[in-house]
Amino acid sequence: MKFLLVLLAVTGSGPGQELARVLRRAPEEARGREELIEDLVRLEPEERPALVRLALGPGLEELLATATPETLWTIVPEALPGLARDALARLSPRTVCTLLEAELAPDAPAAVRRAALRLLAQVESEPCATLAWRLFRALDGAVVAAPRAREELRAALLAAFRGDRSAAETALSAVPELDPAAAEVVLEALALTGRAELGPALAELARADGPCDEAALAALAELEARCPAELDGETRAAFERLTTWSEPLARAELLVRLVRCGDAALVPHLIELGRADDARTQRLARAALDELARTQPDPDPEAWSAWYARELEWRDTRLEAALEEFAGDDPALAVRALHDCLRHPLFRRDSAAGLAARLIDARAEAALAALPTLAAWGARSALPGLELAFEAESAEVRDVARQTYALVAGAAPVD
């Protein structure tokens, strides 16, 4: 094989030779990464299989076999597979998937399958979803459990599930069959999709009294944080069903993970756990309340009930009026209303949704004052209102609303 590759290098013909030419450089030549990627994207179709092999790893040895001691490469050779992946990610998803299917042998090593998944993480598309899931299922449990691999695999599955609802539902139904490490990766990826339609199945899995119940519940909390309007209260209801007979410490440990959902109605559970005899349970309850309420709770858990009652009273008697004042014509009232909401971050999901919905009607000064708060809160309930604000009369409000949307959604700025 190496003899054939050397022969091809001498004759200058055969698949992969144009790829090698693009990646080699003359002594005085310098090309930036973007220019290199564009050159690789423009390769003829017959060169693309070699580009795929380079992205997967084995092609690097093929490429280096064509070199002489005097050969100069555009970048260090070990970085060439990453460059190839970035170029392939710019082709159409269907083309990428077809090329991968053709190059991946059924018995491909785990390292090659992981490299394929790293590429698929850059391609959010239905054509690649089935392939990504098949590659993931073929990996050994020990590979999946490694921290770095776990991160890469979650990214690949997230791209697959975002692009294909059917693939997401298939994976969720397969969770009980997976080993715990693989199940957790799948559930984490499903939660990050923001697919609210997965909520009921996650809730059902959380109360199945199996090895994945707590991981499913944590995934449901993440999904509720991303879809607060559609899944409001789902995490809390599933938690209550799952932990009916649980010890206080176990409930507190779980709630530390679940307050991510932002549901203020979890506070009564934390009040109860704050009164537990066990010091660790009390500490966990305090930490969870701190995260949920975005405030330092009173050192005495006995004071939490009175504080929560005051918070509920404010929400029931003042929140709606404050939101209307924020959108009104009186600048002083608008500022006071915004500060009023700021003093009650426990209800930031409701406040963020209400403030964002009124940005388009509020005075520009009020809107610009509210947008940093919405970014800091990070409540995705603000996203529909922020999107409306893209059409605000003030150009500055439109620009800052786009930036805020990107921060809250965790996406690139909206054009």
C-alpha positions as CSV (number, residue, x, y, z in Angstrom):
1,M,0.0,0.0,0.0
2,K,2.8,2.5,0.9
3,F,4.6,1.5,-2.3
4,L,1.5,2.4,-4.3
5,L,1.1,5.7,-2.5
6,V,4.7,6.6,-3.2
7,L,4.3,5.7,-6.8
8,L,1.2,7.9,-7.1
9,A,3.1,10.7,-5.5
10,V,5.8,10.4,-8.2
11,T,3.3,10.2,-11.1
12,G,1.2,13.0,-9.6
13,S,-2.1,11.1,-10.3
14,G,-4.7,9.3,-8.4
15,P,-7.3,10.2,-5.7
16,G,-5.9,12.3,-2.9
17,Q,-3.1,14.0,-4.9
18,E,-5.0,17.3,-5.3
19,L,-5.7,17.2,-1.5
20,A,-2.0,16.7,-0.8
21,R,-1.1,19.6,-3.2
22,V,-3.6,21.9,-1.4
23,L,-2.1,21.1,2.0
24,R,1.5,21.4,1.0
25,R,3.1,24.8,0.7
26,A,6.0,26.5,-0.9
27,P,8.8,27.8,1.3
28,E,7.7,31.4,1.1
29,E,3.9,30.7,1.0
30,A,1.5,31.5,3.8
31,R,-2.2,30.9,3.9
32,G,-4.6,31.5,6.7
33,R,-6.9,28.8,8.1
34,E,-10.0,30.3,6.4
35,E,-8.3,30.3,3.0
36,L,-7.2,26.7,3.5
37,I,-10.7,25.6,4.4
38,E,-12.1,27.3,1.3
39,D,-9.5,25.5,-0.9
40,L,-10.6,22.2,0.6
41,V,-14.2,22.9,0.1
42,R,-13.5,23.6,-3.6
43,L,-11.9,20.2,-4.1
44,E,-13.3,18.1,-6.9
45,P,-15.9,15.4,-5.8
46,E,-13.4,12.6,-6.6
47,E,-11.0,14.1,-4.0
48,R,-13.6,14.2,-1.2
49,P,-13.2,10.5,0.0
50,A,-9.5,11.3,0.7
51,L,-10.7,14.4,2.6
52,V,-13.0,12.2,4.7
53,R,-10.3,9.7,5.4
54,L,-8.1,12.6,6.6
55,A,-10.9,13.9,8.9
56,L,-11.3,10.4,10.3
57,G,-7.6,9.9,11.0
58,P,-6.4,7.0,8.8
59,G,-6.0,9.5,5.9
60,L,-3.3,11.3,7.7
61,E,-0.9,8.3,7.3
62,E,-1.8,8.1,3.6
63,L,-1.1,11.8,3.2
64,L,2.2,11.7,5.1
65,A,3.3,8.7,2.9
66,T,3.3,11.0,-0.1
67,A,5.7,13.4,1.5
68,T,9.5,13.7,1.3
69,P,11.8,15.0,4.0
70,E,11.7,18.4,2.3
71,T,7.8,18.6,2.3
72,L,6.4,21.6,4.1
73,W,2.8,21.5,5.3
74,T,0.4,24.4,5.6
75,I,-0.1,23.6,9.3
76,V,1.3,21.0,11.6
77,P,0.3,17.5,10.4
78,E,-1.5,16.6,13.6
79,A,-3.9,19.5,13.1
80,L,-4.8,18.5,9.5
81,P,-7.7,16.1,10.5
82,G,-9.4,19.0,12.3
83,L,-9.0,21.2,9.3
84,A,-10.6,18.5,7.1
85,R,-13.5,18.3,9.5
86,D,-14.1,22.0,9.3
87,A,-14.1,21.9,5.5
88,L,-16.4,18.9,5.3
89,A,-18.9,20.7,7.7
90,R,-19.3,23.4,5.0
91,L,-20.6,20.9,2.5
92,S,-24.2,19.9,2.3
93,P,-25.3,17.6,5.2
94,R,-26.5,15.0,2.8
95,T,-23.1,15.0,1.0
96,V,-21.2,14.6,4.3
97,C,-23.4,11.8,5.4
98,T,-23.1,9.9,2.1
99,L,-19.3,10.3,2.2
100,L,-19.1,9.0,5.8
101,E,-21.3,6.1,5.1
102,A,-19.0,5.1,2.2
103,E,-15.8,5.4,4.2
104,L,-16.8,3.9,7.5
105,A,-16.2,0.1,7.7
106,P,-18.6,-1.9,9.9
107,D,-15.6,-2.8,12.1
108,A,-14.1,0.7,12.2
109,P,-12.0,1.3,15.3
110,A,-13.5,3.3,18.1
111,A,-11.1,6.2,17.4
112,V,-12.4,6.4,13.8
113,R,-16.1,6.3,15.0
114,R,-15.4,9.1,17.5
115,A,-13.7,11.2,14.8
116,A,-16.9,10.7,12.6
117,L,-19.0,11.8,15.5
118,R,-16.8,14.9,16.0
119,L,-17.6,15.8,12.4
120,L,-21.3,15.1,12.8
121,A,-21.4,17.4,15.8
122,Q,-20.9,20.2,13.3
123,V,-23.7,19.1,11.1
124,E,-27.2,19.6,12.5
125,S,-29.3,17.8,9.9
126,E,-31.8,15.0,9.5
127,P,-29.7,13.0,6.9
128,C,-27.0,12.5,9.5
129,A,-29.0,11.7,12.6
130,T,-29.4,8.0,12.0
131,L,-25.7,7.6,11.3
132,A,-24.8,9.5,14.5
133,W,-27.0,7.4,16.6
134,R,-25.7,4.1,15.1
135,L,-22.1,5.2,15.6
136,F,-22.8,6.1,19.2
137,R,-24.5,2.8,19.9
138,A,-21.5,0.9,18.6
139,L,-19.1,2.5,21.1
140,D,-17.9,0.6,24.2
141,G,-19.2,1.7,27.5
142,A,-15.7,2.5,28.8
143,V,-15.2,4.9,25.8
144,V,-18.4,6.7,26.5
145,A,-17.6,7.1,30.2
146,A,-14.3,9.0,29.6
147,P,-14.9,12.7,30.4
148,R,-13.5,14.1,27.1
149,A,-15.4,11.5,25.0
150,R,-18.6,12.2,26.9
151,E,-18.4,15.9,25.9
152,E,-17.8,15.1,22.3
153,L,-20.5,12.5,22.1
154,R,-23.0,14.7,23.7
155,A,-22.3,17.4,21.1
156,A,-22.8,14.9,18.3
157,L,-26.0,13.6,19.7
158,L,-27.3,17.1,20.3
159,A,-26.7,18.0,16.6
160,A,-28.5,14.8,15.6
161,F,-31.5,15.3,17.9
162,R,-31.9,18.9,17.0
163,G,-32.0,18.0,13.3
164,D,-34.4,15.0,13.6
165,R,-37.2,14.7,16.1
166,S,-37.7,11.0,15.2
167,A,-34.1,10.3,16.1
168,A,-34.6,12.1,19.5
169,E,-37.7,10.0,20.2
170,T,-35.9,6.8,19.2
171,A,-33.0,7.5,21.5
172,L,-35.3,8.4,24.4
173,S,-37.1,5.1,24.0
174,A,-33.8,3.2,24.0
175,V,-32.5,4.8,27.2
176,P,-33.6,1.9,29.5
177,E,-31.5,-0.5,27.4
178,L,-28.3,1.6,27.7
179,D,-25.6,1.3,30.3
180,P,-25.7,4.2,32.9
181,A,-22.9,6.3,31.3
182,A,-24.4,6.1,27.8
183,A,-27.9,6.8,29.2
184,E,-26.7,9.9,30.9
185,V,-25.0,11.2,27.8
186,V,-28.2,10.6,25.8
187,L,-30.4,12.3,28.3
188,E,-28.1,15.3,28.6
189,A,-28.2,15.8,24.8
190,L,-32.0,15.4,24.7
191,A,-32.4,18.0,27.4
192,L,-30.2,20.5,25.5
193,T,-32.3,20.2,22.3
194,G,-35.1,22.4,23.8
195,R,-37.7,19.9,22.4
196,A,-40.6,20.5,24.7
197,E,-42.4,17.5,23.2
198,L,-40.0,15.2,24.9
199,G,-41.1,16.4,28.4
200,P,-43.9,13.8,29.0
201,A,-41.6,10.9,28.1
202,L,-38.8,12.2,30.3
203,A,-41.3,12.6,33.2
204,E,-42.5,9.0,32.7
205,L,-38.9,7.8,32.6
206,A,-38.2,9.7,35.8
207,R,-40.9,7.9,37.7
208,A,-40.0,4.4,36.3
209,D,-38.0,3.5,39.5
210,G,-35.1,2.4,37.4
211,P,-31.4,3.2,37.1
212,C,-32.0,6.2,34.9
213,D,-34.8,7.9,36.9
214,E,-32.7,10.6,38.5
215,A,-30.8,11.3,35.3
216,A,-34.1,11.6,33.5
217,L,-35.4,14.0,36.1
218,A,-32.3,16.1,35.8
219,A,-32.8,16.2,32.0
220,L,-36.4,17.2,32.5
221,A,-35.2,20.1,34.7
222,E,-32.8,21.3,32.0
223,L,-35.6,20.9,29.4
224,E,-38.0,22.9,31.5
225,A,-35.4,25.7,31.9
226,R,-35.3,25.8,28.1
227,C,-39.1,25.5,27.6
228,P,-40.6,27.2,30.7
229,A,-43.9,28.0,29.2
230,E,-44.5,24.6,27.8
231,L,-43.2,22.6,30.8
232,D,-44.0,24.8,33.8
233,G,-44.2,22.6,36.9
234,E,-43.4,19.3,35.2
235,T,-40.1,18.9,37.0
236,R,-41.7,19.6,40.4
237,A,-44.5,17.1,39.7
238,A,-42.1,14.4,38.7
239,F,-39.9,15.1,41.7
240,E,-42.8,14.8,44.1
241,R,-43.8,11.4,42.6
242,L,-40.3,10.1,42.5
243,T,-39.3,11.0,46.0
244,T,-42.5,10.3,48.0
245,W,-40.6,7.8,50.2
246,S,-37.1,9.2,49.9
247,E,-35.0,10.3,52.8
248,P,-34.5,14.1,53.3
249,L,-30.8,14.0,52.4
250,A,-31.5,12.2,49.1
251,R,-34.3,14.7,48.3
252,A,-31.9,17.6,49.0
253,E,-29.2,16.2,46.9
254,L,-31.6,15.9,44.0
255,L,-33.1,19.3,44.4
256,V,-29.6,20.9,44.1
257,R,-29.7,19.6,40.5
258,L,-33.3,20.3,39.8
259,V,-33.6,24.0,40.8
260,R,-31.9,24.6,37.4
261,C,-35.5,24.6,36.0
262,G,-36.3,27.9,37.8
263,D,-39.6,26.8,39.2
264,A,-40.3,29.0,42.3
265,A,-42.9,26.5,43.5
266,L,-40.0,24.2,44.6
267,V,-39.4,26.6,47.5
268,P,-41.8,24.8,50.0
269,H,-39.7,21.6,49.5
270,L,-36.5,23.5,50.4
271,I,-38.2,25.1,53.4
272,E,-39.1,21.7,54.7
273,L,-35.6,20.3,54.1
274,G,-34.0,23.4,55.7
275,R,-35.7,22.3,59.0
276,A,-34.2,18.8,58.8
277,D,-32.0,17.6,61.7
278,D,-29.1,16.6,59.4
279,A,-26.6,19.5,58.9
280,R,-25.7,18.3,55.4
281,T,-29.4,18.3,54.3
282,Q,-29.7,21.8,55.7
283,R,-26.6,23.0,53.8
284,L,-27.8,21.5,50.5
285,A,-31.3,23.1,51.0
286,R,-29.7,26.4,51.6
287,A,-27.4,26.1,48.5
288,A,-30.4,25.1,46.3
289,L,-32.5,28.0,47.6
290,D,-29.6,30.4,47.0
291,E,-29.5,29.3,43.3
292,L,-33.2,29.3,42.8
293,A,-33.9,32.6,44.5
294,R,-30.7,34.3,43.4
295,T,-30.3,35.6,46.9
296,Q,-28.6,34.7,50.2
297,P,-31.2,32.9,52.3
298,D,-31.6,33.9,56.0
299,P,-29.2,31.8,58.1
300,D,-32.2,30.7,60.1
301,P,-34.4,28.3,58.0
302,E,-37.3,29.2,60.3
303,A,-37.3,32.6,58.5
304,W,-37.7,31.1,55.1
305,S,-41.5,30.6,55.3
306,A,-42.1,34.3,56.1
307,W,-39.8,35.4,53.3
308,Y,-41.6,33.1,50.8
309,A,-45.0,34.4,51.9
310,R,-43.8,38.0,51.2
311,E,-42.5,37.0,47.8
312,L,-45.8,35.3,46.9
313,E,-47.7,38.4,48.0
314,W,-45.5,40.6,45.8
315,R,-46.1,38.4,42.8
316,D,-49.8,38.2,43.3
317,T,-50.4,41.9,44.1
318,R,-47.6,43.8,42.4
319,L,-46.0,42.0,39.5
320,E,-48.6,42.7,36.8
321,A,-48.9,46.4,37.8
322,A,-45.1,46.8,37.7
323,L,-45.0,45.3,34.2
324,E,-47.6,47.8,33.0
325,E,-45.8,50.7,34.6
326,F,-42.6,49.5,32.8
327,A,-44.2,49.9,29.4
328,G,-45.9,53.2,30.3
329,D,-45.1,56.8,29.4
330,D,-43.7,57.9,32.8
331,P,-40.0,57.3,32.9
332,A,-39.8,57.5,36.7
333,L,-42.5,54.8,37.1
334,A,-40.8,52.6,34.4
335,V,-37.5,52.7,36.3
336,R,-39.1,52.0,39.6
337,A,-41.1,49.1,38.1
338,L,-37.9,47.6,36.7
339,H,-36.1,47.9,40.0
340,D,-39.1,46.4,41.7
341,C,-38.8,43.3,39.5
342,L,-35.0,43.2,40.2
343,R,-35.7,42.9,43.9
344,H,-37.6,39.7,43.4
345,P,-35.4,37.4,41.2
346,L,-37.2,34.3,42.6
347,F,-39.9,35.0,40.0
348,R,-37.5,35.9,37.2
349,R,-39.2,33.5,34.8
350,D,-42.4,35.5,35.0
351,S,-40.7,38.9,35.2
352,A,-38.5,38.1,32.3
353,A,-41.4,37.0,30.1
354,G,-43.4,40.1,31.0
355,L,-40.6,42.6,30.7
356,A,-39.4,41.2,27.3
357,A,-43.0,41.2,25.9
358,R,-43.2,44.9,26.7
359,L,-39.8,46.0,25.3
360,I,-41.3,46.8,21.9
361,D,-43.8,49.3,23.5
362,A,-41.6,50.6,26.3
363,R,-39.7,53.8,26.1
364,A,-36.2,53.2,24.6
365,E,-34.5,54.3,27.9
366,A,-36.5,51.7,29.9
367,A,-36.0,49.0,27.3
368,L,-32.2,49.6,27.3
369,A,-32.2,49.5,31.1
370,A,-34.0,46.2,31.2
371,L,-32.0,44.3,28.6
372,P,-28.9,43.8,30.7
373,T,-31.1,42.4,33.5
374,L,-32.7,39.9,31.0
375,A,-29.2,38.9,29.9
376,A,-28.1,38.4,33.5
377,W,-31.1,36.4,34.5
378,G,-30.8,34.1,31.4
379,A,-34.4,33.1,31.6
380,R,-35.5,31.7,28.3
381,S,-39.0,32.8,29.0
382,A,-37.8,36.1,27.7
383,L,-37.0,34.8,24.2
384,P,-40.4,35.4,22.5
385,G,-40.5,39.0,23.7
386,L,-36.9,39.6,22.8
387,E,-37.7,38.4,19.3
388,L,-40.5,40.9,19.1
389,A,-38.1,43.6,20.1
390,F,-36.1,43.0,16.9
391,E,-38.8,45.3,15.4
392,A,-38.6,48.0,18.0
393,E,-38.7,51.6,16.8
394,S,-35.2,52.4,18.3
395,A,-32.3,51.0,16.4
396,E,-30.3,50.7,19.6
397,V,-33.0,48.7,21.2
398,R,-33.2,46.4,18.2
399,D,-29.4,45.8,18.3
400,V,-29.2,45.2,22.0
401,A,-32.2,42.9,21.9
402,R,-30.5,40.8,19.3
403,Q,-27.3,40.6,21.4
404,T,-29.4,39.7,24.5
405,Y,-31.3,37.1,22.6
406,A,-28.0,35.5,21.5
407,L,-26.8,35.4,25.1
408,V,-30.0,34.0,26.6
409,A,-30.4,31.4,23.8
410,G,-26.8,30.5,23.8
411,A,-26.6,31.0,20.1
412,A,-24.8,33.3,17.7
413,P,-26.2,36.8,17.3
414,V,-29.4,37.0,15.2
415,D,-29.0,38.7,11.8
